[in-house]
Amino acid sequence: MKINTFVTTAEITILAVSLAMFSPAAALAQWGDNRGWQMGPGMMGGWGMGWFGGIFMMLFWVLVLVGLILLIKWLIQTTSRPKSDAGHSNRALDILKERYARGEIDTAEFEEKKKVIA
């Protein structure tokens, strides 16, 4: 349960930061009323990419954030899985012991199969 809570908290934090970065207030902060404090026409003498540049920049950062979220989820899932190789031999031996206990196999067959498993 703690893993799901951590991933959810990380997703919410990244979403809040991205919304703050892409808010209209950031764009309006550069808009002035010609009192000399604004930054000028911008890069390339006012012949920039226009609103396409903003869309592509936003798309780039959204893809970066989604990639980070997926990377974090993948890392958590791969590190929290139990090792499957160690479980197979123990599970097979448990099944063999259950069959022996139920009387499905005799002692000689149990010992023979136990050697094969180990």
VENCORLIN-V70360 format. One record per residue. N is the residue number from 1. PSI is psi in radians with two decimals (* if undefined). BURIAL is 1 if it has 16 or more other ideal C-beta (glycine too) atoms within 10 Angstrom, else 0. D_FIRST is the distance of its C-alpha to the first C-alpha in Angstrom with 1 decimal. Layout:
n=(N	N)
psi=(PSI	PSI)
burial=(BURIAL	BURIAL)
d_first=(D_FIRST	D_FIRST)
//
This chain:
n=(1	2	3	4	5	6	7	8	9	10	11	12	13	14	15	16	17	18	19	20	21	22	23	24	25	26	27	28	29	30	31	32	33	34	35	36	37	38	39	40	41	42	43	44	45	46	47	48	49	50	51	52	53	54	55	56	57	58	59	60	61	62	63	64	65	66	67	68	69	70	71	72	73	74	75	76	77	78	79	80	81	82	83	84	85	86	87	88	89	90	91	92	93	94	95	96	97	98	99	100	101	102	103	104	105	106	107	108	109	110	111	112	113	114	115	116	117	118)
psi=(-0.55	-0.56	-0.79	-0.65	-0.71	-0.78	-0.73	-0.72	-0.71	-0.73	-0.74	-0.71	-0.80	-0.69	-0.74	-0.71	-0.73	-0.65	-0.63	-0.64	-0.63	0.30	2.69	-0.38	-0.57	-0.68	-0.67	-0.32	-0.42	-0.14	2.25	-3.11	0.66	0.69	0.15	-0.05	-0.14	2.91	-0.17	-2.91	-0.21	-2.97	2.65	0.56	0.54	0.05	0.72	-2.82	-0.06	-2.57	-0.26	-0.65	-0.72	-0.70	-0.79	-0.64	-0.75	-0.74	-0.72	-0.84	-0.58	-0.75	-0.67	-0.78	-0.73	-0.71	-0.73	-0.73	-0.78	-0.65	-0.75	-0.77	-0.75	-0.74	-0.71	-0.74	-0.68	-0.51	-0.31	-0.09	2.46	2.68	2.19	-0.48	-0.70	-0.53	-0.49	-0.79	-0.67	-0.68	-0.72	-0.69	-0.64	-0.75	-0.72	-0.73	-0.67	-0.74	-0.68	-0.70	-0.60	-0.20	0.25	-0.52	2.71	3.13	-0.71	-0.78	-0.65	-0.84	-0.66	-0.80	-0.51	-0.64	-0.65	-0.70	-0.77	*)
burial=(0	0	0	0	0	0	0	0	0	0	0	0	0	1	0	0	0	1	0	0	0	0	0	0	0	0	0	0	0	0	0	0	0	0	0	0	0	0	0	0	0	0	0	0	0	0	0	0	0	0	0	0	0	0	0	0	0	0	0	0	0	0	0	0	1	0	0	0	0	0	0	0	0	0	0	0	0	0	0	0	0	0	0	0	0	0	0	0	0	0	0	0	0	0	0	1	0	0	0	1	0	0	0	0	0	0	0	0	0	1	0	0	1	0	0	0	0	0)
d_first=(0.0	3.8	5.4	5.4	6.4	8.8	10.3	10.9	12.4	14.5	15.7	16.8	18.5	20.3	21.4	22.8	24.7	26.1	27.3	29.0	30.6	32.0	33.1	36.8	37.4	37.3	40.0	42.0	42.1	44.6	46.8	49.7	52.9	55.3	55.5	55.2	51.6	50.1	49.4	52.0	52.0	49.2	49.1	51.9	54.2	52.4	52.2	48.5	46.2	46.0	43.0	42.1	41.2	38.7	37.1	37.0	35.5	32.8	32.1	31.9	29.4	27.2	27.3	26.6	23.5	22.2	23.0	21.1	17.9	18.4	19.1	16.0	13.9	16.3	16.2	12.4	12.7	15.9	15.0	12.0	14.2	16.1	19.8	21.5	25.1	24.5	23.0	25.9	28.6	26.8	26.1	29.7	31.0	29.0	30.5	33.9	33.7	32.8	35.8	38.0	36.9	37.7	41.1	40.7	41.9	44.3	44.1	45.9	43.6	40.5	41.8	42.8	39.4	37.7	39.8	38.9	35.1	35.4)
//
